[in-house]
Amino acid sequence: MGLDDLKKQAEEGLEKAKDKASEAAETAKDKASEAAETAKDKASEAVEAAKDKATEVVSDLKDKFQK
C-alpha cells in the first residue's frame, strides 16, 4: 500500500466522518425544534389553564360579594 493509497483512504475517512457529523447535527437540530415546539405547546396550555382558573376564581368572588 503506497502513500497515495493511504492519503486516499484518509480523505475518504474524513469525508465519511464529515457526513456523519452533518447527519448528527441535522438530527439534533430536528429534535431541538421538536422539543421547542412541544415546550411552546405546553406553555400555551398552561397559560390557558391559568386564564381559566383566574376566570373561575373571579366568578366565584363575584358570586360571594353579590350575595
Buried (B, 14 or more C-beta within 10 A) or exposed (E): EEEEEEEEEEEEEEEEEEEEEEEEEEEEEEEEEEEEEEEEEEEEEEEEEEEEEEEEEEEEEEEEEEE
